[in-house]
Amino acid sequence: MKILFWSAGILIGLFLLGLGVVQVASERVEVVEMHTLDDQGEPMVTRLWVVDDEGQQYLRSGNGTSLWFERIQENGNFEVTRNGKTAVYTGVLRRDKRDHINALMHQKYTWGDSLISAVTGARDKAIPVELHPSL
């Protein structure tokens, strides 16, 4: 019985350590907050990575099934807070820039990008979202 408890403790400890490493990988470099509304109109905040390219800001959905990604497609406008400033945007899908945005994300987020990619799947289905200020 003692061995069973030790084994369970070790497995739980390894699981928690893995969660901690993923959390560090996700939050150690710049993260923006996206503000959207769910189906019931309740505010939702999602923390996302962002990169800049040729004067544009880009977010990235890993495979197009993220809830934040679905909400921006359904609702159109959304808010993003970056460096303490909040602005309203619309998102333009830029699948044509997938490889370039993936490379920029990897350059900025380094081993964190590699780790998250390994956990969630390859980036070959990623969908870059170009942020356009809404007037």
Secondary structure, DSSP 4 states (H G I P E B T S, - for coil): -HHHHHHHHHHHHHHHHHHHHHHHHHHSS--EEEEEE-TTS-EEEEEE--EEETTEEEEEESSS--HHHHHHHHH--EEEEETTEEEEEEEEE-GGGHHHHHHHHHHHHHHHHHHHHHHH--GGG-EEEEEEE--
